[in-house]
Amino acid sequence: MKAFSSYQNPALAIDLVVFGYHEKTLSVLLLNRKEAPFKDQWTLPGAFLQMEESFLQTCSRILQTKLGMDNVYLEQLYSFDDPARDPRGRVISVTYYALVNPSKFQIVAGQMANDAQWFNVQETPALGFDHQDIFDKALQRLKAKILYFPVGFQLLDELFTMPELHELYECILGISIDRRNFRRKILDAEYIINTGAKREGSQNRHPDLYKFNKQLKQNNFQLNIS
């Protein structure tokens, strides 16, 4: 058996797909790189795992130092291991996706980036590395996940109206959803709780304000909107 020290060790990177929802638009947060490879091109935010770090600690470092945010919803997505995925050498990427409400954060590009911007998920620029594949996988996961796990509430304000929730689902899934059918199924699933308060400022009516039901038994949850 070979000694452990005789094996070559690949570098390990953590890459994040940060989704945000604002003004009825689902967006992804991208960085414009200062350095090669892919200098002056757009990529997902990421960093190399340090020897003393866990995956989540690296995620937190990326969020804090490169984006100016922390304490967001994170879920591990997939591992990308194509030997040619990084022109600098053998790098394996462990990816996560994050869900944030952009109104709660002031985005700050870190020292390694020229800029940080939100892009509509339907209008993203060409991405460096294999980040287009990572982004596509994350968007596919989000569309599937929202039907059986209440991740969508991470993208909304704490209090929201039924039309706002309906618009979020239509935006993420990219389909039209019958309003009455959606309302009935959401309420039957005990997905949300009516707070008794109403949205002020509407011209003709004051819609009810709801909040996420934190007591929802998520293991038994399945939202069928077909």
PASEBA-1860 file (N, C-alpha, C; in nm, 3 decimals):
! residues 226
1> MKAFSSYQ> 0.084/-0.120/0.000/0.000/0.000/0.000/0.088/0.125/0.000 ~ 0.052/0.221/-0.084/0.128/0.345/-0.091/0.111/0.426/0.038 ~ 0.215/0.498/0.072/0.205/0.591/0.185/0.112/0.705/0.148 ~ 0.039/0.757/0.246/-0.057/0.866/0.220/0.013/0.985/0.154 ~ 0.133/1.013/0.196/0.206/1.130/0.143/0.244/1.115/-0.003 ~ 0.233/0.995/-0.058/0.270/0.974/-0.197/0.158/1.009/-0.295 ~ 0.038/1.030/-0.243/-0.075/1.064/-0.331/-0.079/1.214/-0.356 ~ -0.111/1.250/-0.480/-0.134/1.391/-0.512/-0.271/1.431/-0.461
9> NPALAIDL> -0.279/1.547/-0.400/-0.406/1.595/-0.344/-0.462/1.708/-0.429 ~ -0.581/1.692/-0.482/-0.642/1.801/-0.558/-0.684/1.915/-0.466 ~ -0.691/2.035/-0.521/-0.746/2.148/-0.446/-0.898/2.132/-0.436 ~ -0.955/2.186/-0.330/-1.099/2.177/-0.309/-1.155/2.318/-0.299 ~ -1.252/2.348/-0.383/-1.314/2.481/-0.384/-1.460/2.471/-0.342 ~ -1.510/2.580/-0.287/-1.653/2.593/-0.257/-1.707/2.704/-0.346 ~ -1.810/2.675/-0.424/-1.874/2.775/-0.510/-2.020/2.789/-0.470 ~ -2.069/2.913/-0.473/-2.205/2.943/-0.428/-2.290/2.998/-0.542
17> VVFGYHEK> -2.414/2.950/-0.549/-2.514/3.009/-0.637/-2.612/3.083/-0.546 ~ -2.605/3.215/-0.547/-2.686/3.298/-0.456/-2.806/3.352/-0.533 ~ -2.924/3.302/-0.499/-3.048/3.348/-0.562/-3.112/3.457/-0.477 ~ -3.168/3.556/-0.544/-3.244/3.661/-0.479/-3.373/3.686/-0.555 ~ -3.474/3.737/-0.484/-3.603/3.766/-0.548/-3.643/3.908/-0.511 ~ -3.664/3.991/-0.614/-3.698/4.131/-0.591/-3.775/4.183/-0.710 ~ -3.884/4.256/-0.682/-3.968/4.315/-0.786/-4.010/4.212/-0.890 ~ -4.057/4.097/-0.841/-4.112/3.989/-0.923/-4.008/3.927/-1.017
25> TLSVLLLN> -3.881/3.937/-0.980/-3.773/3.883/-1.062/-3.683/3.795/-0.978 ~ -3.655/3.675/-1.028/-3.558/3.587/-0.964/-3.421/3.616/-1.026 ~ -3.323/3.645/-0.940/-3.191/3.685/-0.986/-3.083/3.598/-0.923 ~ -2.964/3.602/-0.984/-2.847/3.534/-0.930/-2.736/3.637/-0.915 ~ -2.659/3.624/-0.807/-2.553/3.720/-0.777/-2.421/3.671/-0.836 ~ -2.358/3.754/-0.919/-2.234/3.718/-0.987/-2.123/3.818/-0.956 ~ -1.999/3.769/-0.965/-1.882/3.853/-0.945/-1.805/3.868/-1.076 ~ -1.748/3.986/-1.096/-1.661/4.010/-1.210/-1.517/3.999/-1.161
33> RKEAPFKD> -1.442/3.902/-1.213/-1.309/3.867/-1.160/-1.203/3.971/-1.194 ~ -1.115/3.996/-1.096/-1.003/4.086/-1.117/-0.882/4.014/-1.176 ~ -0.872/3.885/-1.151/-0.751/3.812/-1.185/-0.780/3.697/-1.280 ~ -0.674/3.653/-1.350/-0.684/3.533/-1.434/-0.694/3.410/-1.342 ~ -0.757/3.304/-1.390/-0.821/3.291/-1.523/-0.957/3.360/-1.526 ~ -1.002/3.388/-1.645/-1.131/3.453/-1.669/-1.135/3.594/-1.611 ~ -1.021/3.662/-1.623/-1.013/3.803/-1.579/-1.118/3.887/-1.651 ~ -1.185/3.973/-1.576/-1.289/4.064/-1.626/-1.413/3.991/-1.675
41> QWTLPGAF> -1.428/3.864/-1.642/-1.548/3.790/-1.677/-1.629/3.760/-1.551 ~ -1.753/3.720/-1.572/-1.845/3.695/-1.461/-1.837/3.549/-1.417 ~ -1.838/3.530/-1.288/-1.836/3.396/-1.231/-1.923/3.393/-1.105 ~ -1.948/3.274/-1.057/-2.011/3.258/-0.926/-1.910/3.291/-0.817 ~ -1.955/3.339/-0.702/-1.862/3.360/-0.592/-1.812/3.227/-0.536 ~ -1.684/3.222/-0.505/-1.626/3.098/-0.453/-1.492/3.122/-0.389 ~ -1.436/3.018/-0.329/-1.305/3.027/-0.263/-1.253/2.886/-0.242 ~ -1.122/2.876/-0.222/-1.062/2.748/-0.191/-1.081/2.716/-0.043
49> LQMEESFL> -1.110/2.591/-0.015/-1.123/2.544/0.123/-0.987/2.550/0.191 ~ -0.981/2.612/0.309/-0.859/2.615/0.388/-0.852/2.491/0.478 ~ -0.732/2.453/0.516/-0.712/2.328/0.589/-0.789/2.323/0.720 ~ -0.810/2.437/0.783/-0.876/2.440/0.914/-1.026/2.463/0.904 ~ -1.079/2.471/0.782/-1.220/2.508/0.763/-1.307/2.388/0.732 ~ -1.433/2.396/0.775/-1.538/2.307/0.725/-1.597/2.370/0.600 ~ -1.680/2.295/0.528/-1.745/2.351/0.409/-1.827/2.475/0.445 ~ -1.906/2.466/0.551/-1.992/2.578/0.587/-1.913/2.699/0.634
57> QTCSRILQ> -1.799/2.676/0.694/-1.714/2.789/0.732/-1.660/2.861/0.609 ~ -1.627/2.783/0.507/-1.584/2.847/0.382/-1.698/2.923/0.318 ~ -1.818/2.866/0.321/-1.936/2.938/0.269/-1.953/3.071/0.340 ~ -1.942/3.069/0.472/-1.957/3.191/0.551/-1.850/3.293/0.515 ~ -1.727/3.247/0.494/-1.618/3.338/0.457/-1.646/3.402/0.320 ~ -1.693/3.323/0.226/-1.727/3.377/0.094/-1.835/3.483/0.105 ~ -1.939/3.451/0.179/-2.052/3.544/0.193/-2.008/3.675/0.259 ~ -1.927/3.664/0.362/-1.886/3.784/0.436/-1.786/3.869/0.359
65> TKLGMDNV> -1.680/3.805/0.307/-1.570/3.882/0.250/-1.592/3.921/0.104 ~ -1.672/3.842/0.031/-1.690/3.870/-0.112/-1.823/3.935/-0.145 ~ -1.921/3.922/-0.053/-2.055/3.971/-0.084/-2.112/4.063/0.023 ~ -2.052/4.065/0.140/-2.103/4.151/0.247/-2.230/4.100/0.309 ~ -2.247/3.968/0.319/-2.368/3.912/0.380/-2.333/3.785/0.456 ~ -2.426/3.742/0.540/-2.409/3.617/0.614/-2.544/3.577/0.670 ~ -2.548/3.460/0.735/-2.670/3.409/0.797/-2.784/3.400/0.695 ~ -2.759/3.326/0.587/-2.859/3.307/0.484/-2.888/3.157/0.471
73> YLEQLYSF> -2.997/3.125/0.404/-3.031/2.984/0.380/-2.930/2.924/0.284 ~ -2.870/2.812/0.323/-2.772/2.742/0.240/-2.807/2.595/0.231 ~ -2.787/2.539/0.114/-2.805/2.395/0.095/-2.699/2.342/0.000 ~ -2.637/2.231/0.037/-2.536/2.172/-0.051/-2.604/2.121/-0.177 ~ -2.542/2.148/-0.290/-2.603/2.119/-0.419/-2.544/1.994/-0.485 ~ -2.414/1.996/-0.515/-2.355/1.892/-0.599/-2.203/1.911/-0.597 ~ -2.132/1.806/-0.638/-1.987/1.815/-0.654/-1.952/1.809/-0.802 ~ -1.863/1.896/-0.845/-1.820/1.902/-0.985/-1.672/1.865/-0.991
81> DDPARDPR> -1.641/1.757/-1.065/-1.507/1.700/-1.056/-1.440/1.678/-1.191 ~ -1.486/1.744/-1.296/-1.419/1.732/-1.426/-1.273/1.773/-1.409 ~ -1.178/1.687/-1.445/-1.036/1.721/-1.427/-0.994/1.849/-1.499 ~ -1.068/1.888/-1.602/-1.030/2.007/-1.680/-1.114/2.129/-1.645 ~ -1.187/2.126/-1.535/-1.281/2.235/-1.506/-1.212/2.365/-1.468 ~ -1.088/2.358/-1.420/-1.013/2.478/-1.381/-0.879/2.476/-1.453 ~ -0.847/2.577/-1.534/-0.721/2.576/-1.611/-0.597/2.585/-1.523 ~ -0.612/2.618/-1.395/-0.495/2.629/-1.307/-0.448/2.493/-1.256
89> GRVISVTY> -0.534/2.391/-1.264/-0.495/2.261/-1.212/-0.616/2.182/-1.166 ~ -0.589/2.073/-1.095/-0.695/1.981/-1.052/-0.771/2.040/-0.934 ~ -0.895/2.082/-0.958/-0.978/2.145/-0.855/-1.116/2.080/-0.856 ~ -1.157/2.031/-0.742/-1.292/1.978/-0.725/-1.376/2.085/-0.657 ~ -1.494/2.110/-0.709/-1.583/2.211/-0.652/-1.701/2.145/-0.581 ~ -1.717/2.179/-0.454/-1.837/2.141/-0.379/-1.926/2.265/-0.378 ~ -2.046/2.252/-0.430/-2.130/2.370/-0.451/-2.248/2.375/-0.356 ~ -2.291/2.496/-0.327/-2.408/2.523/-0.245/-2.494/2.626/-0.317
97> YALVNPSK> -2.623/2.627/-0.286/-2.703/2.741/-0.330/-2.759/2.811/-0.207 ~ -2.772/2.942/-0.220/-2.822/3.027/-0.111/-2.945/3.102/-0.159 ~ -3.037/3.129/-0.066/-3.157/3.206/-0.096/-3.161/3.328/-0.006 ~ -3.173/3.446/-0.065/-3.170/3.569/0.013/-3.277/3.666/-0.037 ~ -3.314/3.755/0.052/-3.400/3.867/0.016/-3.308/3.986/-0.006 ~ -3.288/4.030/-0.132/-3.191/4.136/-0.160/-3.215/4.265/-0.084 ~ -3.340/4.292/-0.044/-3.369/4.416/0.027/-3.305/4.418/0.166 ~ -3.262/4.302/0.215/-3.203/4.295/0.350/-3.052/4.313/0.349
105> FQIVAGQM> -2.991/4.323/0.231/-2.845/4.328/0.224/-2.798/4.439/0.131 ~ -2.683/4.496/0.167/-2.613/4.589/0.079/-2.495/4.513/0.023 ~ -2.501/4.477/-0.105/-2.397/4.394/-0.165/-2.266/4.472/-0.175 ~ -2.158/4.409/-0.131/-2.026/4.470/-0.135/-1.931/4.372/-0.204 ~ -1.873/4.414/-0.315/-1.775/4.329/-0.385/-1.645/4.327/-0.307 ~ -1.590/4.209/-0.284/-1.464/4.196/-0.211/-1.344/4.240/-0.293 ~ -1.225/4.227/-0.236/-1.103/4.274/-0.300/-1.067/4.196/-0.426 ~ -1.119/4.073/-0.439/-1.084/3.989/-0.553/-1.177/4.010/-0.673
113> ANDAQWFN> -1.269/4.104/-0.663/-1.366/4.125/-0.770/-1.371/4.271/-0.813 ~ -1.396/4.292/-0.943/-1.419/4.427/-0.994/-1.556/4.479/-0.954 ~ -1.651/4.387/-0.948/-1.790/4.427/-0.925/-1.870/4.305/-0.882 ~ -1.982/4.329/-0.819/-2.080/4.226/-0.786/-2.217/4.277/-0.826 ~ -2.292/4.198/-0.903/-2.422/4.243/-0.953/-2.523/4.130/-0.951 ~ -2.650/4.170/-0.937/-2.761/4.076/-0.955/-2.796/4.071/-1.103 ~ -2.819/3.950/-1.153/-2.863/3.930/-1.292/-2.990/3.846/-1.292 ~ -3.087/3.887/-1.373/-3.205/3.805/-1.396/-3.160/3.666/-1.440
121> VQETPALG> -3.219/3.561/-1.380/-3.174/3.425/-1.414/-3.199/3.391/-1.561 ~ -3.285/3.468/-1.628/-3.309/3.446/-1.770/-3.215/3.527/-1.859 ~ -3.130/3.610/-1.798/-3.045/3.699/-1.877/-2.903/3.702/-1.822 ~ -2.847/3.588/-1.789/-2.713/3.584/-1.733/-2.607/3.594/-1.842 ~ -2.493/3.657/-1.812/-2.384/3.664/-1.909/-2.311/3.530/-1.916 ~ -2.217/3.518/-2.009/-2.133/3.399/-2.016/-2.051/3.388/-1.888 ~ -2.042/3.269/-1.833/-1.975/3.248/-1.706/-1.844/3.171/-1.724 ~ -1.745/3.207/-1.642/-1.616/3.139/-1.647/-1.621/3.003/-1.580
129> FDHQDIFD> -1.512/2.928/-1.596/-1.500/2.792/-1.543/-1.618/2.708/-1.596 ~ -1.670/2.619/-1.511/-1.791/2.543/-1.547/-1.912/2.598/-1.473 ~ -1.910/2.727/-1.445/-2.012/2.786/-1.359/-2.150/2.791/-1.422 ~ -2.157/2.785/-1.556/-2.289/2.775/-1.618/-2.355/2.643/-1.582 ~ -2.278/2.536/-1.582/-2.332/2.404/-1.543/-2.377/2.406/-1.397 ~ -2.299/2.470/-1.311/-2.334/2.478/-1.169/-2.464/2.559/-1.152 ~ -2.470/2.672/-1.220/-2.590/2.756/-1.212/-2.714/2.681/-1.262 ~ -2.703/2.613/-1.375/-2.815/2.538/-1.430/-2.864/2.431/-1.332
137> KALQRLKA> -2.769/2.361/-1.268/-2.804/2.258/-1.171/-2.877/2.318/-1.051 ~ -2.830/2.434/-1.006/-2.891/2.499/-0.891/-3.033/2.546/-0.922 ~ -3.054/2.603/-1.039/-3.187/2.650/-1.076/-3.283/2.533/-1.089 ~ -3.236/2.424/-1.146/-3.317/2.303/-1.156/-3.356/2.252/-1.018 ~ -3.260/2.253/-0.924/-3.288/2.206/-0.788/-3.391/2.296/-0.720 ~ -3.378/2.427/-0.734/-3.471/2.519/-0.671/-3.613/2.497/-0.722 ~ -3.629/2.478/-0.852/-3.762/2.457/-0.909/-3.826/2.329/-0.856 ~ -3.746/2.227/-0.834/-3.799/2.102/-0.779/-3.825/2.115/-0.629
145> KILYFPVG> -3.734/2.180/-0.559/-3.740/2.186/-0.413/-3.861/2.265/-0.363 ~ -3.896/2.371/-0.434/-4.002/2.459/-0.386/-4.138/2.389/-0.381 ~ -4.148/2.276/-0.451/-4.274/2.202/-0.452/-4.291/2.109/-0.332 ~ -4.181/2.081/-0.262/-4.195/1.989/-0.148/-4.127/2.038/-0.021 ~ -4.062/2.154/-0.026/-3.997/2.209/0.092/-4.013/2.360/0.089 ~ -4.049/2.423/0.199/-4.084/2.566/0.197/-3.965/2.660/0.192 ~ -3.881/2.645/0.091/-3.764/2.732/0.078/-3.800/2.872/0.029 ~ -3.913/2.886/-0.035/-3.949/3.014/-0.096/-3.960/3.128/0.002
153> FQLLDELF> -3.989/3.096/0.127/-4.008/3.202/0.226/-3.878/3.275/0.257 ~ -3.764/3.215/0.225/-3.637/3.283/0.244/-3.623/3.400/0.147 ~ -3.703/3.401/0.041/-3.693/3.504/-0.062/-3.792/3.618/-0.041 ~ -3.888/3.601/0.048/-3.991/3.700/0.073/-3.967/3.775/0.203 ~ -4.040/3.884/0.222/-4.042/3.948/0.353/-4.111/3.855/0.452 ~ -4.093/3.881/0.580/-4.153/3.794/0.682/-4.304/3.790/0.669 ~ -4.365/3.903/0.635/-4.509/3.909/0.611/-4.532/3.935/0.462 ~ -4.628/3.864/0.405/-4.651/3.872/0.261/-4.799/3.846/0.233
161> TMPELHEL> -4.842/3.882/0.114/-4.980/3.857/0.073/-4.986/3.730/-0.011 ~ -5.107/3.678/-0.029/-5.123/3.561/-0.114/-5.082/3.590/-0.258 ~ -5.118/3.706/-0.316/-5.070/3.734/-0.452/-4.917/3.738/-0.462 ~ -4.850/3.788/-0.359/-4.704/3.792/-0.362/-4.645/3.651/-0.361 ~ -4.704/3.562/-0.283/-4.657/3.423/-0.280/-4.685/3.355/-0.415 ~ -4.801/3.380/-0.470/-4.839/3.325/-0.600/-4.742/3.371/-0.708 ~ -4.708/3.501/-0.708/-4.614/3.555/-0.806/-4.475/3.493/-0.792 ~ -4.433/3.466/-0.668/-4.303/3.402/-0.645/-4.299/3.264/-0.710
169> YECILGIS> -4.403/3.185/-0.688/-4.407/3.050/-0.746/-4.408/3.055/-0.898 ~ -4.488/3.145/-0.955/-4.491/3.156/-1.101/-4.355/3.197/-1.156 ~ -4.287/3.287/-1.085/-4.157/3.336/-1.131/-4.054/3.224/-1.129 ~ -4.046/3.149/-1.019/-3.945/3.044/-1.007/-3.973/2.929/-1.103 ~ -4.099/2.887/-1.112/-4.133/2.773/-1.195/-4.146/2.809/-1.343 ~ -4.165/2.937/-1.372/-4.176/2.980/-1.511/-4.304/2.935/-1.578 ~ -4.411/2.922/-1.500/-4.540/2.879/-1.554/-4.652/2.966/-1.495 ~ -4.767/2.963/-1.560/-4.886/3.028/-1.504/-4.958/2.929/-1.414
177> IDRRNFRR> -5.000/2.976/-1.296/-5.066/2.892/-1.198/-5.203/2.953/-1.166 ~ -5.308/2.874/-1.176/-5.442/2.921/-1.146/-5.447/2.974/-1.003 ~ -5.492/3.098/-0.986/-5.487/3.165/-0.856/-5.575/3.094/-0.752 ~ -5.696/3.060/-0.789/-5.787/2.999/-0.692/-5.738/2.861/-0.649 ~ -5.690/2.783/-0.744/-5.638/2.651/-0.713/-5.514/2.660/-0.624 ~ -5.426/2.758/-0.655/-5.306/2.778/-0.575/-5.342/2.816/-0.432 ~ -5.434/2.910/-0.417/-5.475/2.955/-0.283/-5.531/2.839/-0.201 ~ -5.617/2.760/-0.264/-5.680/2.649/-0.193/-5.576/2.548/-0.146
185> KILDAEYI> -5.484/2.513/-0.234/-5.386/2.410/-0.199/-5.286/2.460/-0.095 ~ -5.249/2.586/-0.105/-5.158/2.642/-0.005/-5.223/2.642/0.133 ~ -5.349/2.685/0.139/-5.418/2.690/0.269/-5.448/2.551/0.321 ~ -5.488/2.459/0.234/-5.515/2.321/0.278/-5.390/2.255/0.334 ~ -5.274/2.290/0.282/-5.148/2.231/0.328/-5.100/2.294/0.459 ~ -5.173/2.397/0.507/-5.133/2.469/0.628/-4.992/2.525/0.613 ~ -4.964/2.567/0.493/-4.834/2.619/0.454/-4.807/2.755/0.519 ~ -4.914/2.834/0.533/-4.902/2.970/0.583/-5.010/2.998/0.687
193> INTGAKRE> -4.988/3.105/0.763/-5.080/3.145/0.869/-5.126/3.287/0.842 ~ -5.257/3.309/0.851/-5.312/3.443/0.837/-5.285/3.519/0.967 ~ -5.214/3.632/0.957/-5.176/3.708/1.076/-5.289/3.794/1.130 ~ -5.395/3.814/1.051/-5.503/3.903/1.092/-5.477/4.047/1.052 ~ -5.355/4.078/1.009/-5.321/4.212/0.963/-5.344/4.221/0.812 ~ -5.347/4.344/0.762/-5.370/4.365/0.620/-5.263/4.458/0.564 ~ -5.236/4.443/0.434/-5.141/4.529/0.364/-5.204/4.665/0.342 ~ -5.145/4.767/0.399/-5.196/4.902/0.381/-5.137/4.965/0.256
201> GSQNRHPD> -5.207/5.063/0.202/-5.154/5.138/0.089/-5.210/5.097/-0.045 ~ -5.280/4.981/-0.054/-5.340/4.942/-0.181/-5.456/5.034/-0.214 ~ -5.474/5.064/-0.340/-5.575/5.162/-0.380/-5.717/5.113/-0.356 ~ -5.745/4.988/-0.395/-5.884/4.941/-0.393/-5.915/4.844/-0.279 ~ -5.814/4.775/-0.227/-5.841/4.676/-0.124/-5.716/4.658/-0.038 ~ -5.736/4.596/0.077/-5.627/4.572/0.170/-5.612/4.421/0.189 ~ -5.524/4.356/0.111/-5.512/4.211/0.118/-5.456/4.163/0.252 ~ -5.495/4.042/0.289/-5.447/3.982/0.413/-5.297/3.959/0.408
209> LYKFNKQL> -5.235/3.969/0.525/-5.092/3.940/0.538/-5.074/3.804/0.603 ~ -4.988/3.725/0.546/-4.960/3.590/0.595/-4.815/3.580/0.640 ~ -4.786/3.474/0.713/-4.649/3.440/0.748/-4.631/3.289/0.735 ~ -4.509/3.246/0.722/-4.478/3.105/0.710/-4.513/3.031/0.838 ~ -4.573/2.914/0.823/-4.606/2.829/0.937/-4.482/2.750/0.978 ~ -4.412/2.797/1.080/-4.287/2.734/1.122/-4.309/2.598/1.189 ~ -4.435/2.566/1.221/-4.466/2.436/1.280/-4.502/2.332/1.176 ~ -4.493/2.370/1.049/-4.527/2.278/0.941/-4.441/2.152/0.950
217> KQNNFQLN> -4.504/2.037/0.940/-4.430/1.911/0.940/-4.374/1.889/0.799 ~ -4.251/1.934/0.783/-4.193/1.941/0.649/-4.173/1.804/0.585 ~ -4.153/1.701/0.664/-4.133/1.568/0.606/-4.258/1.516/0.536 ~ -4.374/1.569/0.575/-4.499/1.525/0.516/-4.554/1.624/0.413 ~ -4.477/1.727/0.383/-4.527/1.833/0.298/-4.506/1.800/0.150 ~ -4.611/1.821/0.071/-4.601/1.805/-0.074/-4.702/1.899/-0.136 ~ -4.657/1.995/-0.214/-4.746/2.091/-0.277/-4.763/2.053/-0.423 ~ -4.882/2.011/-0.459/-4.914/1.974/-0.596/-4.995/2.087/-0.657
225> IS> -4.935/2.160/-0.750/-5.004/2.276/-0.807/-5.050/2.250/-0.948 ~ -5.043/2.126/-0.994/-5.085/2.095/-1.132/-5.237/2.098/-1.144
END
